[in-house]
């Protein structure tokens, strides 16, 4: 048996075209078992997307916040600082007590990050709507800026849609 030459390879018959439909034809053909399309949701503006979302009575703040932090696409340092702040905050409201407000140095020591990394993480959390600052209006610490946690409205909407999708599949 000899080694085939390029001329021998040229004599082979051309491959037959496949009988499978093209992707465009497959997309055009209706599927009998397909689910109905999801309802179109109105687009949120940037301000509305990072505004704190309103939880229902059945939703628990800590559980929802931690799930949202896990699915967020933030840098790991920001998520780490967010998790640390959640364990310092009220599990029901996300508010951090006035006398338990952590400093940047405290957060750096508890997370193992540098203070500059904690500063960047806090700015990221604040700019994306996960961390709110408010100024106390009354009491002996009036005028002091304190942190409280929030779940951005867009993230809360995403969490609700993923939970409803898993409920449908059961």
Helices and strands as residue ranges (DSSP letters): H 6-10, H 23-28, H 46-50, H 61-71, H 76-88, G 98-100, H 104-111, H 115-127, E 131-135, E 145-149, H 153-169
